């Protein structure tokens, strides 16, 4: 049974049942584009010139979901968090933030399983909550990734400097090589991109598993030094370090600082929400990937930070030196532990693994930027040319613009621009947290709407693990982090030159400017389009759902016709794992 929005004489929208939709030009239902101005025919949703291809297989979506949660934030970022707060603090913060991330992913999974939109979670914000929210979310998310992409390209050049210094080979050479390669991968279509990301993410998983196993061996005294560390460093120098002030207040401030670090280490996990428009059988694949996210968070993040906190004391001189480095393996606390255990070969090998991490991140970041701009165009919030796709389903114009902006990576070749570029990146990282907030708000409105429109839990392909209550709790947590993420700028630090107490206005501006920009786009859109958002009864839960139902039926029928070619237990285990 299809449902779509009809307009009545007073201009309000009512949700009415309709017979099954017939997709022909003579009898085309109207699709509300959510800006309150005009409707477009539903067949526009299946226009081949603006349609993505569902070429991502289940194993690829699953591994991409893992890849979005594994990066240098875990391998390198944990070092500064450990040095600033101690092992107990990072274990608590990474565990709590990991749970919140699972709630965010569960909320996203519930919406994606019901209606896998090509525009991703920006479409959910526009359809279920308010078009203004979808507009602001889309542009802030796109802005974040057109800046993060060149930053990752620069990071790749820095990682290579571990072997080749910048005086020998200009970093711009390596940036150019990676730039051309990631554009080629994205241009060759979703099937090629999915396969490349599958293997890159697999290498990430193998690297993390290897580090965890090695760390466990070192903790138990299996290294060359045969030093059984256990929880020694949790006792001396201790599990919690003070920061800014002594006593419990100082320990709390240090702990809170690691919450911020943990939050940004998890950013990018929502990447799976961008892939829903190109995933085969998304109603099964997306919930499966999200369900496994919980265990991957536990294994890859929580276990990793627990082990690294057992291997390296927070007052280690080697850790203090590492947190000041910028070139790959030198900055990782795992490498500090390996070096202190007198293992000589692994640091260079790990640096090669980190290069794969950064390359994979830049590749997927360009993909996200392209699909986000495409989604904005599909929602009518960007020029329609950016919704045009080629025969492979690639939004080539959106890819072209996002790639051109990525050229700013070459600005970072000059040492003088590095600091300014760092402030710019600090500005847009808040948008990742605002994305989580927007997803949670969209889920809350979605649950209200489906209950008001008679969609029961039993009709849902997937339900968020703690329901709407979990989304409310996660929303409060994310809002608190967003407001206090740069709390240290309010704590004056003595100037070395004059002994004065100064205010770090640069970090204050770059840390908080993203919030008024985000709110300003919401307010500006509402003033311009004169809309008041959706009520539970006017939220559009059904437009395009019949198309997804038909695609799902065709996919399952084709899969059943092919039959199962391998029914061994090993095959079923690999299928479950990937």
C-alpha positions in Angstrom: 0.0 0.0 0.0 1.6 3.3 -1.0 1.1 6.6 0.7 1.8 10.1 -0.5 1.2 13.7 0.3 -1.8 15.5 -1.2 -2.4 19.2 -1.0 -5.8 20.7 -0.2 -7.3 24.1 -0.7 -5.8 25.7 2.5 -2.3 24.7 1.5 -1.8 22.2 4.3 -0.6 18.7 3.7 -2.4 15.5 4.7 -1.2 12.0 4.5 -3.7 9.8 2.7 -3.6 6.2 1.6 -3.5 5.4 -2.1 -3.6 2.3 -4.2 -0.3 0.8 -5.4 1.6 3.3 -7.4 1.7 3.0 -11.2 4.9 4.4 -12.7 3.8 5.9 -16.0 3.8 9.4 -17.3 0.0 9.6 -17.5 -0.7 8.8 -13.9 2.2 10.0 -11.7 1.7 10.6 -8.0 3.2 13.9 -6.7 6.3 13.9 -4.5 6.7 16.7 -2.1 10.2 18.3 -2.2 9.8 19.5 1.4 10.3 23.2 0.8 6.6 24.0 0.9 6.6 25.5 -2.6 5.9 22.9 -5.3 5.7 19.2 -6.0 7.7 17.2 -8.5 6.5 14.0 -10.1 7.6 10.8 -8.4 9.2 9.4 -11.6 12.0 12.0 -11.0 13.2 9.6 -8.3 13.9 7.0 -10.9 15.3 9.2 -13.6 18.3 7.3 -14.9 20.3 10.5 -15.4 20.1 11.4 -11.7 20.1 7.9 -10.2 22.8 6.1 -8.3 23.5 2.4 -8.8 23.1 -0.1 -6.1 26.4 -1.7 -6.6 27.7 -2.1 -3.1 27.6 -5.7 -1.9 26.9 -6.7 1.7 30.5 -7.5 2.5 31.6 -4.1 1.1 29.1 -2.1 3.1 30.1 -4.0 6.2 33.8 -3.3 5.7 33.2 0.3 4.8 31.3 0.7 8.1 34.4 -0.7 9.8 36.7 1.6 7.9 34.8 4.7 8.9 35.4 3.8 12.5 39.2 3.1 12.2 41.7 5.8 11.5 44.6 7.8 12.8 42.4 9.1 15.6 42.6 5.7 17.2 46.2 4.8 16.3 47.8 8.2 17.0 45.2 10.4 18.8 45.0 8.2 21.8 48.6 9.2 22.6 47.9 12.8 23.5 44.7 11.7 25.4 46.8 9.2 27.4 49.5 11.8 28.1 47.0 14.4 29.2 44.7 12.3 31.4 46.0 8.8 32.1 44.8 5.3 31.2 41.7 5.2 33.5 40.3 8.4 31.9 40.7 7.3 28.3 39.1 3.9 29.1 36.1 5.5 30.6 35.7 8.2 27.9 36.2 5.8 24.9 33.7 3.3 26.4 31.0 5.9 27.0 31.5 7.7 23.7 31.5 4.3 21.9 28.1 3.5 23.4 26.7 6.8 22.3 28.1 6.2 18.8 26.3 2.9 18.8 23.0 4.7 19.7 23.6 7.2 16.9 24.2 4.3 14.4 21.1 2.5 15.7 19.0 5.6 15.1 20.4 6.0 11.6 19.9 2.3 10.9 16.2 2.4 11.8 15.5 5.2 9.3 17.8 3.7 6.6 16.1 0.3 6.8 12.7 1.8 6.5 13.5 4.1 3.5 17.0 3.9 2.0 17.3 7.3 0.5 19.9 8.2 -2.1 20.4 11.6 -0.3 21.3 9.7 2.9 20.7 11.2 6.3 20.3 14.8 4.9 17.2 13.4 3.3 15.9 12.0 6.6 16.3 15.4 8.3 14.4 17.1 5.5 11.6 14.6 5.2 11.0 13.7 8.8 11.9 16.9 10.8 12.4 20.1 8.9 13.8 21.0 5.4 15.9 23.7 7.1 17.6 21.0 9.2 18.3 19.0 6.0 19.7 22.0 4.3 22.0 23.0 7.2 23.1 19.4 7.8 23.9 18.8 4.1 26.0 21.9 3.7 27.9 21.6 7.0 28.6 17.9 6.3 29.8 18.7 2.7 31.9 21.6 4.0 33.5 19.3 6.5 34.6 16.8 4.0 35.8 19.1 1.3 38.2 20.4 3.9 39.0 17.0 5.5 39.8 15.4 2.1 42.8 17.7 1.3 43.9 17.5 5.0 44.1 13.7 4.6 46.1 14.1 1.4 48.5 16.3 3.4 48.7 13.8 6.2 49.7 11.1 3.6 52.6 13.3 2.5 53.6 13.7 6.2 53.5 10.0 6.8 55.9 9.5 3.8 58.3 12.0 5.4 59.0 9.2 8.0 61.2 7.7 5.2 61.8 10.7 2.8 62.3 14.2 4.2 60.7 17.2 2.6 64.2 18.6 1.5 64.7 15.5 -0.6 61.3 15.3 -2.3 58.7 18.0 -2.1 55.5 16.8 -0.4 53.5 18.2 -3.3 54.7 15.3 -5.4 53.1 12.7 -3.1 50.0 14.8 -2.7 49.6 15.0 -6.5 50.0 11.2 -6.8 47.4 10.4 -4.2 45.1 13.1 -5.5 45.0 11.6 -9.0 44.5 8.1 -7.7 41.5 8.9 -5.4 39.8 10.8 -8.2 40.3 7.8 -10.5 38.9 5.4 -7.9 35.8 7.5 -7.4 35.3 8.1 -11.1 35.4 4.4 -12.1 32.1 3.7 -10.3 30.7 2.4 -7.1 31.6 -1.3 -7.8 35.2 -0.4 -8.2 35.2 2.0 -5.3 33.5 -0.6 -3.1 36.0 -3.3 -3.9 39.0 -1.0 -3.3 37.6 0.2 0.1 36.8 -3.4 1.0 40.4 -4.5 0.7 41.7 -1.3 2.3 39.4 -1.7 5.2 40.4 -5.3 5.5 44.0 -4.2 5.8 42.9 -1.8 8.5 41.2 -4.6 10.5 44.2 -6.9 10.2 46.5 -4.0 11.4 44.3 -3.3 14.4 44.0 -7.0 15.3 47.7 -7.4 14.9 48.4 -4.4 17.2 45.9 -5.7 19.8 47.5 -9.2 19.8 51.0 -7.7 20.0 49.9 -5.4 22.8 48.4 -8.3 24.7 51.7 -10.3 24.3 53.7 -7.3 25.6 51.4 -6.8 28.5 51.9 -10.4 29.5 55.7 -10.2 29.2 56.1 -11.9 25.9 58.3 -9.2 24.4 62.1 -9.2 24.0 62.4 -7.4 27.4 60.2 -10.1 29.1 58.7 -7.4 31.3 55.2 -8.5 32.5 53.5 -5.1 33.0 49.9 -6.0 33.7 48.2 -3.0 35.5 51.5 -1.7 36.9 51.1 1.8 35.4 47.5 2.1 36.7 49.1 2.1 40.2 52.2 4.1 39.5 52.0 6.8 38.2 48.3 6.1 38.4 45.1 5.7 36.4 44.1 9.4 36.5 46.2 12.4 35.8 45.3 16.0 37.0 45.1 18.9 34.5 45.1 22.6 35.1 44.4 22.2 38.9 45.2 19.6 41.5 42.9 17.2 43.2 39.5 15.8 42.1 38.7 18.9 40.0 41.9 18.5 38.1 41.2 14.8 37.5 37.7 15.6 36.3 39.0 18.3 33.8 41.5 15.8 32.4 38.8 13.2 32.1 36.5 15.6 30.3 39.3 16.5 27.9 39.5 12.9 26.8 35.7 12.8 26.1 36.4 15.4 23.4 39.3 13.4 22.0 37.2 10.2 22.1 34.3 11.9 20.3 36.4 13.1 17.4 38.2 9.7 17.2 34.8 8.1 16.4 33.7 10.7 13.9 33.2 9.2 10.4 31.4 6.1 11.7 28.2 7.5 10.1 29.7 6.9 6.7 27.5 3.9 6.3 24.5 6.3 6.2 25.9 7.8 3.0 26.1 4.4 1.3 22.4 3.5 1.7 21.6 4.8 -1.8 24.1 2.5 -3.4 23.8 -0.7 -1.3 22.3 -3.9 -2.6 19.4 -5.0 -0.4 19.9 -2.1 2.0 17.1 -3.2 4.4 19.2 -6.2 5.4 22.7 -5.0 4.8 22.6 -1.7 6.7 21.1 -3.1 9.9 23.5 -6.0 9.8 26.5 -3.6 9.5 25.2 -1.4 12.3 24.5 -4.4 14.7 28.2 -5.5 14.2 29.3 -1.9 14.9 28.8 -2.5 18.6 31.3 -5.4 18.8 33.8 -3.6 16.6 33.7 -0.6 18.9 34.3 -2.8 21.8 37.2 -4.7 20.2 38.9 -2.0 18.2 38.5 1.0 20.4 37.9 0.0 24.0 40.3 -3.0 24.1 42.9 -1.0 22.2 42.9 2.0 24.7 42.8 -0.4 27.6 46.0 -2.2 26.4 47.9 0.9 25.4 47.2 2.3 28.8 48.7 -0.8 30.3 51.8 -0.6 28.1 52.8 3.1 28.4 52.7 5.3 31.5 51.2 8.7 31.0 54.4 10.4 32.3 56.7 8.5 29.9 59.3 10.8 28.3 58.9 8.8 25.1 55.1 9.4 25.0 55.7 13.1 25.7 58.1 13.2 22.7 55.6 11.2 20.5 52.7 13.5 21.0 54.7 16.4 19.6 55.4 14.5 16.3 53.5 14.9 13.1 55.0 12.2 10.9 53.1 8.9 11.1 54.5 6.2 13.3 56.6 8.6 15.4 53.4 9.9 16.9 51.7 6.6 17.9 51.6 5.4 21.5 51.6 1.8 20.1 54.9 2.5 18.5 56.2 4.0 21.7 55.3 0.7 23.4 57.0 -1.3 20.6 60.2 0.7 20.8 60.4 0.5 24.6 60.0 -3.3 24.2 63.1 -3.3 21.9 61.3 -4.4 18.8 63.2 -2.7 16.0 61.5 -3.6 12.7 57.8 -2.9 13.4 57.8 0.9 13.5 58.6 1.2 9.8 56.1 -1.5 8.9 53.4 0.3 11.0 54.2 3.5 9.2 53.3 1.8 6.0 50.0 0.6 7.5 49.3 4.2 8.6 49.8 5.3 5.0 47.1 2.9 4.0 44.9 4.3 6.7 45.3 7.8 5.5 44.9 6.9 1.8 41.7 5.0 2.6 40.4 8.0 4.6 41.1 10.5 1.8 39.4 8.1 -0.7 36.3 7.7 1.4 36.2 11.4 2.3 36.1 12.4 -1.4 33.3 9.8 -1.8 31.3 11.3 1.1 31.8 14.9 -0.2 30.6 13.9 -3.7 27.5 12.0 -2.4 26.6 14.7 0.0 26.6 17.4 -2.7 24.6 15.0 -4.9 22.1 14.5 -2.0 21.7 18.3 -1.7 21.0 18.6 -5.4 18.4 15.7 -5.2 16.7 17.6 -2.3 16.6 20.8 -4.4 19.1 22.6 -2.2 21.9 22.7 -4.7 22.0 23.3 -8.5 20.4 20.3 -10.3 23.5 19.7 -12.4 25.2 18.2 -9.3 22.5 15.4 -9.3 23.4 14.3 -12.8 25.1 10.9 -13.0 26.9 9.0 -15.8 26.1 5.5 -17.0 28.0 4.1 -14.0 25.8 6.0 -11.6 28.7 8.4 -10.6 27.6 12.0 -9.9 30.4 13.3 -12.1 29.7 17.0 -11.7 29.5 16.7 -7.9 32.7 14.7 -8.0 34.3 17.4 -10.2 33.5 20.3 -7.9 34.6 18.4 -4.7 37.8 17.3 -6.5 38.6 20.9 -7.5 38.2 22.2 -3.9 40.5 19.4 -2.8 43.3 21.1 -4.6 43.8 23.4 -1.6 45.9 20.5 -0.2 48.8 22.0 -2.2 48.5 25.1 0.0 49.7 23.0 2.9 53.0 22.3 1.1 54.3 25.6 2.4 55.2 25.5 6.1 53.8 29.0 6.7 50.2 27.9 5.8 50.2 24.8 8.0 49.1 26.6 11.1 46.3 28.5 9.3 45.1 25.2 7.7 45.1 23.6 11.1 42.7 26.3 12.4 40.5 25.8 9.4 40.3 22.0 10.1 39.5 22.8 13.8 36.6 24.9 12.5 34.9 22.2 10.6 35.4 19.3 13.0 32.5 20.5 15.0 30.3 19.8 12.0 30.9 16.0 12.6 29.4 16.3 16.1 26.5 18.4 14.7 25.9 15.6 12.2 25.3 13.2 15.1 23.0 15.6 16.7 21.0 16.1 13.5 20.7 12.3 13.0 19.4 11.9 16.6 16.9 14.7 16.1 15.7 13.2 12.8 15.2 9.8 14.5 13.2 11.3 17.3 10.9 13.0 14.8 10.8 9.9 12.7 9.6 7.7 15.6 6.9 10.3 16.4 5.8 10.4 12.8 5.6 6.6 12.3 3.6 6.2 15.5 1.2 9.0 14.6 0.8 7.5 11.1 0.1 4.0 12.4 3.5 2.3 11.6 4.1 -0.2 14.4 7.4 -1.7 15.6 6.5 -5.0 14.1 6.3 -3.4 10.6 9.8 -2.0 10.9 12.7 -3.9 9.4 15.0 -2.7 12.2 14.5 -0.9 15.5 17.2 1.2 17.3 18.6 -0.8 20.3 17.2 1.5 23.0 14.5 3.1 20.9 13.7 6.8 21.1 14.8 7.0 24.7 18.3 6.1 23.7 18.3 8.9 21.1 17.2 11.4 23.7 20.0 10.4 26.0 22.6 10.4 23.2 21.3 13.8 22.1 21.9 15.4 25.5 25.4 13.9 25.7 26.3 15.2 22.2 25.0 18.7 23.0 27.0 18.9 26.2 30.1 17.8 24.3 29.4 20.4 21.5 29.1 23.2 24.0 32.1 22.4 26.2 34.4 20.7 23.7 36.8 23.6 23.9 36.5 24.2 27.6 40.2 24.7 28.0 40.1 28.1 26.2 38.2 29.4 29.2 41.0 28.4 31.5 43.6 31.1 31.3 47.2 29.9 30.8 50.1 31.9 32.1 52.2 33.6 29.3 55.8 32.5 29.3 56.9 36.0 28.2 55.1 38.4 30.5 53.7 36.1 33.2 50.2 37.3 32.2 47.1 35.2 32.0 45.8 35.3 28.4 42.7 34.1 26.6 43.2 31.8 23.6 40.8 33.5 21.2 42.0 31.7 18.1 41.0 28.3 19.4 37.8 29.8 20.8 36.8 31.2 17.4 37.7 28.1 15.4 36.2 25.8 18.0 32.8 27.4 18.3 32.2 29.3 15.0 30.7 26.2 13.5 27.7 26.2 15.8 26.4 29.7 14.9 27.1 28.9 11.2 25.0 25.8 11.5 22.2 27.6 13.4 22.4 30.5 11.0 21.8 28.3 8.0 18.7 26.8 9.7 17.3 30.2 10.5 18.2 31.6 7.1 16.5 28.8 5.3 13.3 29.1 7.4 13.2 32.9 6.9 13.7 32.5 3.1 11.3 29.6 2.5 8.7 30.6 5.2 8.3 27.0 6.3 7.5 25.7 9.8 8.8 22.2 9.6 6.9 18.9 9.8 4.3 17.7 12.3 4.1 13.9 13.0 1.2 13.7 10.5 2.8 15.7 7.7 6.2 14.0 7.8 6.7 12.1 4.5 7.4 8.5 5.4 6.2 6.8 2.2 7.1 8.7 -1.0 9.4 6.4 -2.9 9.0 3.5 -0.5 7.2 1.4 -3.2 10.2 1.8 -5.5 12.5 0.4 -2.7 10.0 -2.4 -2.1 10.0 -3.3 -5.7 13.9 -3.2 -5.9 14.1 -5.4 -2.8 11.7 -7.9 -4.2 13.6 -8.1 -7.5 17.0 -8.5 -5.7 15.7 -11.3 -3.5 14.1 -13.0 -6.4 17.3 -12.9 -8.4 19.3 -14.1 -5.4 16.9 -17.0 -4.9 17.1 -17.9 -8.6 20.9 -18.1 -8.4 20.7 -20.3 -5.3 23.5 -20.8 -2.8 26.7 -21.9 -4.5 28.4 -22.8 -1.2 26.8 -23.9 2.0 29.7 -25.0 4.0 30.0 -23.8 7.6 33.2 -21.8 6.7 31.4 -20.0 3.9 28.5 -19.1 6.3 31.0 -17.8 8.9 32.8 -15.6 6.4 29.4 -14.3 5.1 28.4 -13.4 8.7 31.7 -11.8 9.4 31.8 -9.6 6.3 
